[in-house]
Amino acid sequence: MERTITASVWREGNWYVAQALDVDIASQGESVDDALANLREALELYFAPPRPEPTPQLHHLNIEIAAG
């Protein structure tokens, strides 16, 4: 599935900042092209379906606590 995202790019000091206007995602780079490429990667990660994580194992621990 392809989706079009509008981005705003501006310069801050030595960096270019690219911000997606459709979702709250931003990135930066040393050039406009770098900033947009980094934003594209961030957006692809943002929209990627979650990967199943292994179910954590629960353990019970018995400990002694000294009376105060």
N, C-alpha and C positions, 0 to 999 in steps of 0.2 A: 504494500500500500504506500502510495506517495502522498505527501502533504506539503503544501507550500506555506512557508513561514516567512513573515516579513521581519527584517532586521534593521536596526539603526546602528550606524558605526560612527564613532567620533574619536578624536585624539585626546589622550590625557598624558601629558608629558612626553615620554619616549614610546608610549604604548598606544595601540589602537584598541578600543573597546567595542565589541559587537554584542548587541542585546536583542534578543528575540522579543518582538512586541506582542506575540500571541500567547506566550507562556513566560514565566519569570525565570529565564535562563540567560546568562551572559558569559562571555569569555573574552580573552584578550590575545594580542599578538604583536609582533614587531612591525607588521605591515597590515594593511586592510585585508589582503588575501589570507595572511596567517590568522588574523582575528576571526574571519569568517570560517576558515577551515576548522579552527578550534571550536567555534560555536556549533558548526555542523556535527562534530564529534560529540559534543556535550548533549545536543538535541537527540542524536541517535541513541545515546546511553539513556537519556531521560525517557524516551518512548519505547525502549526495548522492554519486552515482557520480562517479568521477574523470573529468575531461575530458581527452581526449587532448592531449598537448603535442606541438608540432612536434619532430621528431627533430633533435637538435643537430648542427651541422656540425662536423666535425673538420678541423683545419688543422695542418700541420706547419710549424714555424718553424726555420730555420737561423740560429743566432746564433754570434758569436765570443766566446769567453771568454778574457780575458787570463790568461796564465800567471802564477802568484803568486810 
